[in-house]
Amino acid sequence: MNTVAETPTQEGVAMRSGIRLGMTTEDAASAGMTMQVTELDRVEGCVIAAVSGPMDYFTSPVFGAAAREVLLDPQGQRLVLEMSGVDFFDSAGLNELLRLSRHAAGAGGCLVLAAVPPHVRQILSLTGTNAVLPTYAQVVDARRTPQ
C-alpha cells in the first residue's frame, strides 16, 4: 500500500468531537486527527484508493490534490474511493468530491464511491449529490460496474 497524502487537521473546529478551539495542527496530529489517501490497487483500468480521517475544510484540499494525482496517470481511469474510514464529513468534503468527479470526467474517467459510511450517505442524499456520485456497498461492486 502506498500512502499518497496525509495531513493533520488545522486549528480547531468546535463542531467536531475531540477538537477544541485554539488547538494547533501539532495537537490535532498527536491526537490522531489526520486524513489519509492510500492507493490500494490498480487493476483493469481502475484505481482503488482508501480514504480515512476527516474530510473537512482543512483536509479536503490535500485530499483533492492527492486524488487528482492518482487520476493523472494514466488517463481514462475509474477511481474507486473506499470511504469506510471517513469519520467526519462536511460541505468542504462534498465540494472536493464533486470537483474530483468533474476532473475525472474531463480526463475520460469517472469517480465512484464504495463502503460509504451512513453519515456521508446522509449528506449525499440530502444534497441530491447521490445522483451524481455513484455509491456501492463494496469495492468489488464499484470495480465491476461499467462507466
Secondary structure, DSSP 4 states (H G I P E B T S, - for coil): -EEEEEEE--S--TTSTT--TT--HHHHHHTT-EEEEEEEEEETTEEEEEEEEEESTTTHHHHHHHHHHHHHSSTTPEEEEEEEEEEEE-HHHHHHHHHHHHHHHHTT-EEEEES--HHHHHHHHHHTGGGTS-EESSHHHHHHS--
